């Protein structure tokens, strides 16, 4: 079975994603389409609008055969590490092709950038961010695409691009294909989004980032700065600035605006806050073993057949149950799930955590 991979967040799943799925199948003529998807927190350092199980189920209902979770330590990271983890998952899944969206839709040009000797990665600045500084005409998907291509080096996976149909940060809801950012904004403002996403009826604001600000404030105001320094991405004494601003900023947006600088982008600050809330320690990340498992979130009959083929690889762990995930990764995933459930009622929290232990989506 020929397998094609796509790297997704589906935050939320929308009409543009259906186009991506259709084009990926058309370009590669694959037998099985596999999506590596961020879990309950996404790459920009935000809580997903709805949980990973709901998003995975919509992916299966609309053309994906198998959904694999991108482990939390890779999902909430800079573009380079996000790409590295996703490509490792696709390698473990034995895919032959990767299809991703691109504003320029010029694969040759993106490959030239990767091989360019003029782009040097400075300390603490991602390859993608450095690339953006040198090529200001490039937009979000192309920048991420550069990270994908860099991660694909020394693999047998063949990349393909499709034309991005809108701007990543476009907030317009006029067209049937709108950006995920526009749809999330529409949900927040109670606008009609039914023409842009099949998920319209299940989207809500229970996990709006602002709801987590009391937790962020509490941790910053009650934890010694020396302890905060041990948290992942808490570098160069930024914890002192965060502690100070947690007392003076009344809203999350005010806090983010105050903390953002040339050195630390809004996304970087947001990712740091996610790891703060989940109590992710630097040593935990450093001690992680190589990725040798795939967490199965959802599949259909075609995906089930493909999983049967993958099971023949005795070195690969196919984790369809939570306790099959290697312990060091499992600990981080549980921390993430419990944190994601923070704004919910006691009953909803219990259900959210039970999903982590018992849930899997199968569709015939």
RARAKA-V533484 format. One record per backbone hydrogen bond with DSSP energy under -1.0 kcal/mol. NH is the residue of the N-H (numbers start at 1). CO is the residue of the C=O. Records with the same first field share a line. If there is no record, write none. Layout:
NH = CO  CO
//
This chain:
4 = 32
5 = 97
6 = 34
8 = 36
15 = 196
18 = 14
19 = 15
20 = 16
21 = 17
22 = 18
23 = 19
24 = 20
25 = 21
26 = 22
27 = 23
28 = 24
29 = 25
31 = 2
32 = 2
34 = 4
35 = 66
36 = 6
37 = 68
38 = 8
42 = 46
45 = 42
48 = 40
55 = 51
56 = 52
57 = 53
58 = 54
59 = 55
60 = 56
61 = 57
64 = 59
65 = 33
66 = 33
67 = 298
68 = 35
69 = 295
70 = 37
74 = 71
75 = 71
76 = 72
77 = 75
82 = 78
83 = 79
84 = 80
85 = 81
86 = 82
87 = 83
88 = 84
89 = 85
90 = 86
91 = 87
92 = 88
93 = 89
94 = 91
95 = 90
96 = 3
97 = 3
98 = 158
99 = 5
100 = 160
102 = 162
110 = 106
111 = 107
112 = 108
113 = 109
114 = 110
115 = 111
125 = 122
130 = 126
131 = 127
132 = 128
133 = 129
134 = 130
135 = 131
138 = 135
143 = 139
144 = 140
145 = 141
146 = 142
147 = 143
148 = 144
149 = 145
150 = 146
151 = 147
152 = 148
155 = 152
158 = 96
160 = 98
162 = 100
164 = 102
170 = 167
183 = 179
184 = 180
185 = 181
186 = 182
187 = 183
188 = 184
189 = 185
190 = 187
191 = 186
196 = 193
197 = 193
200 = 197
202 = 199
208 = 205
211 = 208
212 = 209
213 = 210
216 = 212
217 = 213
218 = 214
219 = 215
220 = 216
221 = 217
222 = 218
223 = 219
228 = 224
229 = 225
230 = 227
231 = 228
232 = 280
234 = 231
235 = 233
238 = 235
240 = 237
242 = 238
243 = 239
244 = 240
245 = 241
246 = 242
249 = 245
255 = 251
256 = 252
257 = 253
258 = 254
259 = 255
260 = 256
261 = 264
269 = 265
270 = 266
271 = 267
272 = 268
273 = 269
274 = 270
275 = 271
276 = 272
277 = 273
278 = 274
280 = 275
282 = 230
285 = 281
286 = 282
287 = 283
288 = 285
294 = 317
296 = 319
297 = 67
298 = 67
299 = 361
300 = 65
304 = 300
305 = 301
306 = 302
307 = 303
308 = 304
309 = 305
310 = 306
311 = 307
312 = 309
313 = 310
316 = 313
317 = 292
319 = 294
320 = 318
324 = 321
325 = 322
330 = 326
331 = 327
332 = 328
333 = 329
334 = 330
335 = 331
336 = 332
337 = 333
338 = 334
339 = 335
340 = 336
341 = 337
342 = 339
344 = 341
349 = 345
350 = 346
351 = 347
352 = 348
353 = 349
354 = 350
355 = 351
356 = 352
357 = 353
358 = 354
359 = 355
361 = 297
363 = 299
//
